[in-house]
Amino acid sequence: MAPQFTNEQRRFLVTEYERLKASGTYNFVTQVRQNFAAKYPEARVPEPISILRMVAKFQTHNTVSNINQDFCGRPVTVTGPDIQAEKYECKV
């Protein structure tokens, strides 16, 4: 599996997409990919569908972060009276 893009890289892709789309540049997704490769030569260049998905997620959730990252895997269960008390203690 390929490594994920950093938030900085995702931000660049979305802002560059919006900037080029607003300017009326022809074939702007290809231009976004070229600009990304120039700015981040060590990173893999994203596929056009990946860019479109990042933009759609930004428009829907108003974030470029990986919103599913913290919800992966089996949920952690809490047991024991000490831990239960800590879990429900109100910290103001």
N, C-alpha and C positions, 0 to 999 in steps of 0.2 A: 504494500500500500504506500502510495506517495505521501511525503510529509505535508502537513497542512500549512496553509499560508498564515503568516503572522497577522495580527490586527493592523499593523502599519501597512502591510502589503495589501490587505483587503480594502483598507481605507483609500489607498492610492488607486486601486482598480475602480472603485465605485465613483470617486470624485473625478477621475480621468474620463470615465464613461459618460458621466453627466456633462462634463465640460465639453467634450468632443461632440456629443449628441446635440447640445444646445447651439454649438457653433455651426452646425450643418455640415460637418465633415463627412465626405462620402466614405463608406465602408469603415466606420469609426471603431468597430470592435477589433478589426485587424490593427488599426492604429494604436488602440489601447494596449494590445499585446506587444507591439513593437516598443512603445514607450516603457512598458513594464520591464521588458528584457534589457533595455538600455539602463534603467534605473537600478534594477536588481539582477545583475548578470549571474550571480551564484544560484538564484532560485529558478525552479522550473517555470516555464511560461504556461499560464492557465489556458485551458481549452475555452473556446467562445461560450459554450453552454455554462461553464463554471462562472464566467463573468456575469452572464445574464442571471444566473441563480443568486449570486451575491447581490446584484442590484435589486432583484425582486425581494429578497429577504430584507434588504435595507428599507425598501419602500413599505413593506408589510410591518416589520418589527422595529424599524428605526435604529437598527444596530448592525454592525458588520461582524460582531463577535460570534463565536461558535456557541449558540444558545443551548445546544444539546449536550455540551461537554460535561456539565456537572450532573446530568441526569442519566448517565450511562451505567450499566451494570446492575447488580443486585442491590436492593435497598439495605441500608445498615439498620439492624435491629438493636435496640437498647434494652439491656436487662440489668437487674440488680437494684436494690432500694436506693443506694447512694446516687447512682446515675439517673434514676427516675426522678429523684428530688431535684437534681441539677437541671434536668431537661425542662421541668415545668416551673422552675424558680424564675420569677420576674425580676430582671435586672434593669433598673432604671438609672 
